[in-house]
Amino acid sequence: MNKPLNSQFFASCCPHDCPSTCALDVEVIDGKTIGKVRGAADNTYTDGVICAKVARYSERITHPDRLLHPKVRSGKAGEWCDISWTDALDLIAEKFIQAEQKHGSETVWPYQYAGTMGLIQRDSIHRLRHAKKYSKQYDTICITNAWTGFSAATGRLMGPDPREMAVSDCVVIWGTNAVSTQVNVMTHAVKARKNRGAKIVVIDVYQNDTMKQADLALCLKPGTDAALACAVMHCLFRDGHADREFMNQYSDVPGELESYLQSRTPQWASEITGLSVAEIEAFAALVAERPRSYFRLGYGFTRSRNGAVSMHAAACIATVLGAWQHEGGGAFHGNGEIFNMDSGLIKGAQFDDPNIRTMDQSKIGRVLTGDRDALLDGPPVTAMLIQNTNPVSVAPEQELVKQGFARPDLFTAVHEQFMTDTAQMADLVLPATMFMEHDDIYRGGGHQHIILGPKLVEGPGECRSNIFVIEELAKRLGVGDLPGFGMTENELIDDLLQRSNHGTLADIQANKWIDCQPDFDTSHYRNGFAHADGKFHFKADWHNVPWGKPPDCLGLQGPVDDMPSLPDQWDVIEQADPDHPFRLATSPSRSFLNSTFNESPKGIAREKRPSVKLHPDDADALGIADGQKVRLVNQRGAVIVHAQLFDGVRSGVVIAEGIWPNSAHEDGRGINTLTSADSPAPHGSAVFHDTKVRVEAV
């Protein structure tokens, strides 16, 4: 008879950047194997629900293609040899020291992002960076436009408790395919519909899975969200549904806004957005009759050259409506500023030298190909350590990125879980642990919890954590005795919590998480908004947005002086033209998270192959059949995919879902071959959904 398995569930936290960082219950079998993964039912935001990707995490953690041993390039194309951890770390230190001796410390560029959201494993690389005076990184690939636009309005990155969606009368899901990327938003929105008869409005650029859940689905042209927002506010003023008493008390220039918007009619917006006048009027009428409306504003519509302006305009509707006064009302993008986490020791803030250059993460292709502006007239980058990201797949301007990584004078060490596109171009690859195999702590951008993620099982083979690599390199590079080094993950977590006045490690071990949501009056700004004057700012001061200015060496980005101060459509997007008549958005897929999970057999089976959604009328005009190979072309390059005829996208718009590995494309060129690293105003960002292309039959 087979011996019964010893199975037990433990609390954990999803590490992925979606931005829910869900609280989990993870089954551990016989103390060494991961079984079922469930959403924690006793966490009031996760509420027992997680996405299908994480629910099948046992497939990922035991995947046969997982990296298990350090590997060094053998000198022959595509061939690798095993190397010991000691020799691998010695080689990195040797190459870094050689590079520094030749070009100075700034020639070394540690490069990372949000492959894990764990504050220890993600951020410890900065401690080494600052201690060694290596080049710094300005994070622009995800959040910058969105956070800037929202805080330009409110003064702070904070909003009504996202659990309040469940008690709203109308949930507006704007610019995020929540079914695919943050399923908990749908959990609470659907609760409101079931329990209160709430309506769900979804605004996006194609008919995705979230749109299918909507009572009112608005499919507009990419980059035109501000026009819709302005027309809705026009209607609220016009029809007597603007809350003038609220605005007079809590906003800066309500009268000036009303006057400015008189010409921003539904007809005006219809011509820009592609929506009908009736659709715009219906949206305005719906929120007018339901002031307890919750505007859940995502990242998608900000990944454009006018993204900060669009976010600011969308947030303004809640203030014209007076929605902030109500439980279940207001505007929410993220809760990044409620946690007050002091990560200084983890990041080595005391070693941070303001004279060391900071380079734009999104411009890695330009940096590695010697662009003097991207290098800030400093030395070339000749040595890199990469953790938590896959730039040879996810960064824009892929032709430049690949050229840069192919340089013979560049030494690259990649610490990874699989042989990603970036790992394949490295000189040295180190096997990394996954989140259940190391200790860490997380905070949720889309909710209000700090969640502990303890180590549950041993990593397979010779997998090692990020902090192990950082600690071992620090010893070899002569900084291992500085403050912050030589501490374990749990010692750093305990120090972080105590510095941040969130108790101790023992406290969170006992309670699993900490709920940091401010009280109602604070999170609804009933005591005033976070600007110095206490007002919500309809008139944005783009030169002095309170959140996240670029470092002085970069300065404000893009055409800041041309930005509209009041909400308006700002026509700086990459417009279609006769040679490139289509607008491309590179939207997230259901089964992948950026380039993570695209090794999953079930995910691949669902997504099938790299494709582009093309309206049947456009396909007919081009003589393209469903399933036919097509080439997407612009000034940055060309990508071959299969056409998927789809009437849920507007004519003149094409959608490519998910980031497939380069090898999944016929010619080895992924979708980010086409996207730009141009900096939008005012703080820079990535403009993945702001691309013009030509579609050709292959």
N, C-alpha and C positions, 0 to 999 in steps of 0.2 A: 504494500500500500504506500502511495506517495505521502511524504511528510507534508502536513499543512504549512503554508507560508506564514511567516510572522510578519504581519502587516500593521503599520501604524501611521496615522496622519500627523503631520507637523505644520506649523504656521510658517509661511514664507511670503515672498513678494516678487512679482514679476519685474524683471529689470529693464524691460524694453520701453522705448521712447515713443509712446503712442497718443497721449501722455497720461494714461491712467495709472501706471504702476500698481496694478491690482493686488490686493491682499489675497493670498492663496492658502489653500490647504493641500499639502503634497503628501501623497502616499509613499512611504519608504518600506520596501519589502526586504526582509532578512537583514536590515541594517545597511544595505549596500546598493539596492536597485530602486529606481524611481518607477512608480506605478501611475495611478490616476492623479491628475492635477485638476483641482476645482477652485472656483472662486469662493472666498471666505464668506459664509452666510452671515457671520456676526459682524462684518465690517459694513457699516451703513452706506458707504458709497459703492463698493464692489458688489455687495448685496447678493453674493452667491453666483454671479455671472462673470464668465471670462470668454475671450474669443476662442475660436476653434484652433487657432495656431498654437496657443499656449496650452490648451486642453490636451493636445497630443505631444507635449514636450518630451515625453519619454522616448519618442521616436528620434528626437533631435539629440538628446544627451547620449543615446546609444548608437548613433548613426555610424555605419561602417566606414564612411569617408572622413570621420573626424580625425584631426591631427593628434597624434599621440606621442611624437618624439621630435626633438629639435632637428632641423634639417638645414644644410648649407648647400648652396649651389656648387655643382661640381666643376663648373667651367665649360661644360658642354650644354648646348641648348636644351632646356627642359629637363635636365637631369639633376637629381638631388642625392646627397649622401647624408646619412645620419651623423650627428655630432653630439657629444655630451653637453649637458647643461653648462658645466664648468668651462669647457672650451668655447661654447657659444657666447657666454657672457664675457669671457676674456676677449673674444674677437670684437664684440661691440665696443667695449671699453677702449681697445687698441685703436679701432677705426675712429672713434670719437676724438681721442687724444691726438691722433695724427691730423685729423681735419682741423681741430682747434689750433694746433701748432702752425698750420699753413695759412689759415684764413681768419683766425680769431674765433671766439666762442659762439658768435652769432651764426656761424656756418652750420651749426647743428640745430635742427628743427624737430623737436618732439611734436608729433601730430596725432591728435585724438579727437573723438567726439562722444556720441551718446549710444554706442553699442551696448553699454550698460549705463543705467542711471544711478548706480550705486555711488555714493559720495566718497567712499574709500577707494574702490577699484578704479573708478573713472578719474578722480581728481588728483591722485597721488603723483601722477606724472608731472604735474605742475611743481611739486616740491623739488623734484630733480631739476626741472627746467630752470627754476629761479635760483637754486643753489649753485648751479653751474653757469649761470648767465647765458643760457641758450636762447635762441630766438623765441619770442612769444607768439601766440596765436589769437587772432580776433575771431570769435565764433560768429559766423554769418550764415551758415548753411540752412538754418531752420527758423529761428525765433525772431530775428531782429526786427523785421518790418512789422510783424504782428504786435510785439510787445511795445514798440515805439508808438504805433498808431493808437493803441488802447490807452497807454499812459499819458499820451498827449491830451486826451480827453479827461481822464479821471485823476491824473497825478500819481497813480499808484497801480501796480499790477495786482489787483484784488477785485473781487466782485461778490455778488450774493452767493450764499452757500449753494453749490451745484446740486445738492440733494433737494433743493427747493423746486427744481424742475417738476418733481412729483406732485407739487401742490399748485402748479401754475394753471392758468386758463388757456394759455397759448405758448407753445415752445417753438421758437424760431431757430432752426439749426442751419447756420449760415456758413457755407464754405468749408464743411467737413463732412466726409462720408463716414458718419459715425458707426454705421453697421460694420464697416470694414476696419476702422482705425481706432475707435473708442466706444466699444459696445455699451458701456455703462450709461452713456448719454441716452441711448435708446431705452435702457431699462427704466430710467426715471421719467422720460417723456411718455412712454407707453403707459406707465402707472397713472400719470395725470389724465391721459385720455380715457383709460378704463374707469378710474374712480371719480373723475370730475367732468368728463365730457370735454376735456381740453382738445384744442386743435393743434396739429403739428404742421408747421410750415418748414419746407426744406428749400434752400436756395443753393444752386450749384450750376456747373457748366455742362452737365449731361445727366441723363436718367440713370443714376446708379442705384445701388441697393437701398440706400437711405431714402432717396426720392420715392421709391416704391412704397415706403411706409407713410408718406405724407398725405395729409388732407388737402394741402395746397402745395404743389410742386412748381417752383419757378426756375426754369432752365434759361439762363441768360448767357450772353457772349462773354468769354474770358476778359477780365480786366475792366468790366463795366459796372461793378457792384456799387460804386459811389453814386452813379447816376440813379440807380434804383433807390438807394437810401434817400437821396435828395427829393425824389418825386414822392416818396411815402411821407416825408416830413412836410412837403408842400401840401399834400392832401389833408394832413392833420391840422395844419394851420388854416387852410381854406375852409374846412368843414366844421371848425369850432371844437375839435377834439384835442388840440394842444393844451397841456396843463400849464396855463400862464402863471398861476399862483406858485406852482412848484418851480418853474423856470426862473421867475423873478427872485425867488429866495436862493436857489441853488446853482444858477448858471450865470455866465458872464455877459453875453450879449444877445438875449433872446429876441429883442426887437430888430436888431441888425440882421440876425439870422432869418427872421420871417420875411423881411424886406428882400434879402438876397435870394431867397428861394422862390419868390413869386414867379420867376420865369422858368423854374425847374419843374415843369408840368409833367404829368404822365405821358403826354404826347412827345415832349422833348426826350424823356427817358426811354420811351418805346423805340424811338429811332436809333438810340445808342445801344440799348441792351438786347434788342430783338424780342423782348416781351411785348405782348399786346397791351394796349391801354387798359383793357378790361382786367387783365391779370394784375397790373399794378394797382388799379383801383380796388380790386378785391383784397389784396394784401393790406392796403391801408385801412380799408373798412374793417377787416378782421381784427387788427390790433387796436383800432379805435374803440371797438365794442368790448375789448378784453384788455384793459390796462394792466391786469396782472399777467403781463407777457414777459417771458424769459428769453432773452436774446443770447443764444449760445454760439459765440463767434469763434470760428476755427482758424486754422492756419492757411488753408488752401487758397483763399481769395487774396491773401497778402503776398503770395509768391509771384509778384508782378512788380514792374517798375513803379506802379502807382499804389503798391500794396499798403503802405502806411496811411495814405490818404483814404483809401477804401475802408480800412479798419476804423479809423477815426469817424468817418461818416456813418458807418453802420452803428457804432456805439451811441451816436447822437440821437438816434430814434428813441431809445429808451428814456432819454431825458426830456425830449419834446412831449412824449406820452406821459411822463411822470411815473413811469413803471417802477422806479427805484423805491417808491413809498410802500410797495406791497410785498408781502411774502410771496415768493414765486414770481417776482417781477424784477426787472433790471437787466443789465448787460454783463456778461461774463466771458472772459477769454482765458484767464489763468489766475492761479493763486500764488504765483512765485514769490510775492513779497510778504506773505503772512508768516513764513516759517522762522525768519530771523536766525538762520543757521550761521554760526561762526566757524567757517571752514579754514580759517587762517593757518592753523597748524598743519592740516592735511595738505594744503596747497603751497605751504612754504612762503606765505605772504611776507614774512619778515625779511626774506632774501630778495624780494622783487625789486629790481633796479629799473627805475623809470627811463633810464637812458638806453635800455636794450630795446631793439626794434620789435614791433608787433606786426606780423603779416596776416593778411586776410586769408582765412581758411578756404573760402570759395575760389580764390585765385591761385590755388596750388599749381594749376597748369602753367600759368604765367610765371609764377615764382620759379618753378623747376626748369623752365626754358629761358631763364635769364632776363625777363622783362625788368628793366631798371625801375620803373614805377612800382611794380609789385614787390620788388626787393628793397624798396625805399633807398635806392642807391647804396645799399650795403653789399656785403660779400655774397657770393653764390651759396646756395644750400648744397652741401656735399655729404651730409650724413643725416639720417632720419631714424627715429624709433616711432613706429606706428602701432597704436592700441585703439580698440573700440571703434574702428571705422574702416571703410573700404573705398578709398578715393578713386581707385582705378575703375570703379563702377558707379559711384554715387556723385562724384564731383562734376561740375559743369565743364564744358570745353574739353571733352575727353581726348581729342587728338593731341592737344597740348599736354594733358596729363600723362598720356602714354609716352610721348616724346621725352618728357622730363624724366620719368622713371627708367627709361631705356638708356639714359646717359651712362657711359662707362665710368665717369668720375664720381658718381653718386653711390654711396653705400646706404642700403636700406635694410633695416631689421623690422620684421612684422610679427607681432604677437597675436595669434589668431586661433580660432576654433576649427576652421576649415580652410582648404587651399583656395582662398578667394582670388579674384582678379588681381588685387594688390599683392597678395602673398606670392602669386605666380611670377611677379616682376621683381621680387625682393632678392637680396643676396643671402639672407638668413631668415628662417621662419621658426618661431617658437610656439609650442602648443599651449593653448590657454584653457583655463577652467571655465565652466559655465556657472550660473548663479547659484545652483544648489550645492556647488562644490567649494564655496568659499563664504566667508562672513562679510556682510555689508549692511548698509542702511540706506533707505530711499525716502524721497519726498515726492508727492504727487503734484504735477503741474495742473492737472485737471480736477483735482479734489483738494482735500485739506489734511491728509494724514502723513505723518512720518511713520514708516513701517520698517520693522527689523526683518532682515533676510539672513537667517543663520545658515551656516554650513550644515548640510544634511547627509551628504555622502562624500566619499573620496573621489577625486577625479581619476579618470582612467589613464593608464600608461604613465607618461611623464608630464602630464598637464600641470601647469603651475599658474598661480594667480597673477594679476597685474602687479599687485604690491610686492610680490616676491621678486619680480623682475626689477622693479624700481629700487628695492632695498639692495639687491645684489649688485646692481650697477653703481649705486651710490658708494658702496664700499670700494669698488674698483676705481672709481673716479675721484676718490678723496674727500667725499662729503658725507660719508655714512655716520659720522659722529655729530652732525649738526642736529638741532632740535627738530623733532618730528620723525626723524629716521630711527630705526631700531625698535619701533613700536609695532605691536601686532594690530590686526584689524580691530579686534575688540577693545584694545587700549585706545585706539584712535576714536572709535565710536563713543566710548565712555567720555573721553575728553571733549569731543564735539558736543555731546548732549549737555554736559555740565557748563561749557562755555556759552551755550545757547540758552541756558536756563530752561532746559527740557528734562530735568531729572538726570538719571544715571542709566548706565547699561542695564543694571539689575531691574530698574523700573520698567523699561521697555521690554525686557525679556519676560517679565511677569504679565505685561498687558498687551504685548504684540505690536501695538501701534499707539501713536499719540494724535489726538484730534486737535488741530490747531485753528479751526475755524473761528474767526472773531465773532463777537455777538452781532445781533441783527443790526443795531444802529451803526456799528462800525462798518460791517461789510456792505451795507446799503448806503453808506455815506450820509446817514441822517444827521451826523454831527458836522457835516461839511465834507467836500471833496478834498483831495490830498494836495492840491495846489496851495501856494502861499495865501491866496485870497479866499480859500475855502470853497471855490466855485468849480463846477464842471465847465470845461473850456470848449465851447463851440468854436472859438477862434484859437486855433493851435499856434503856438510859438515853436515852429519847427527847428529854430536854432537853439532852443533851450528846453528840449523835452527832458523830463526828469529822469527817465530810465535810460541807462546804457549808452551814453555817448561813446563813440570810438575813441581810442587812445589818441593823445595829442599828435603822435607821429603820423597818424592816418588822417585825422581831422574829419569834419563833416563830409559826407559822401554825396555824389550826384548833384543835380541842379537844385540845391536847397532853396535858393532865392526865388525860384519859379513855383514853388509849392503853394497851392491855394490855402489861405489861412482858414477860411470858412469851408464847410463841407461842399465838395464839388467834384464833378468828373474831371480827372486830370489826364489829358491825352498824351502821355509819354510812353505808352506801351509800344512794343515792337509790332507795328501795324502790318497787316497783310498788304502785299503789293502784287502787281501783275506777274512777277517772276516767282512769288511765294504767296499764293492766294489763300493759304490755309493758316489758321491759328492752332498751334499744338499745345495741349496741356498734358503733362506727364503725371497722371493721377495715381494714387496708391491702389494696389490690388487687394483683393480679399485675403489672399493666402500668403503674401510676402509683406515684410516690413522693411522698406528700403531694400537692401540686398540680403537681409536676414530671412531665414526660412526658405530661401529658394533652392535649398538642397533637399527639401521635404518631398518624398514621393507623392503624398496626397495633395500637397500644394501644387506641384507640377502637373499632376493629373487634372486638377480643377482649372488651372490657368492655361494649360495646354501648350502654348507657344507664344513668343513675342508677336503681338498683333497691334493693329491700330483700328479704332472704331471710326467708320467713315459713313456719312449719310448716303443712303441709296441713290438719291438724286445726284450727288457729287460723283459717286461711283459710276453711274450711268453716263454722265457727261464725259468722264475720263475713259470709258470703256473698260472698267475694272469689275471683275466678278468676285463674288464672295469667296474668301479663302485664297485668292490670288496673291502672289508675292508683289509687293510694291516697295518703292524706294522713296523715303522721305529725305528731302534735300534742302539745305540752306547754305549760307555762307561759311558755316563752321564744319560742314561735312555731310555725309550721307549714311543712312541706316536702312537696312532691308528688314521688313517685317511682313506679316500676312494681313491682308485687308479683312476686316470683319464688318460687314454691312449692318448698320444699326441706325434705326430711325429715332433713337433717343438722344442723338446729338444734333446740334444745329448744322445746317448747311454752312460750309466754310470753316468748320471747327473739326479737328481730329483729336482723339483721345488715345494715348498709349498708357495702359495700366501696368504698374509694377516695374521694378528694375530687375531685368533678367541678367544673368551673367553674360559677359561678352561672348563666351563660347556658345551660347544659345542662339546667337545671331549668325546668319549664313556667312557674313564677311568679318565676324569678330568685332563688330562695332555696336556698342549698346546705345540706348536711347539718349544718354547724356552727351553723346557726340554733338547733338543739335542744340543743347541749351547753353546759355550765356553766363559768363561770370561778371557781367557789368554790375556796377554798384548802384542800387537805387537810393534815392534820397529818403531821409537825411542820414541814416546810420549804416547804410549798406545792408545787404542781405543776399539771398539767392533767388533768382527769378525763373524758377523751373517751369512755371505755367505761362510764360510770356515769350513765346517763340513763334516765328513765322516759318513756314515750310512750303515746299512744293511736293506734290504727290505724283509719282510716276509709276506706270506699270513696268514690271521687270520682265 
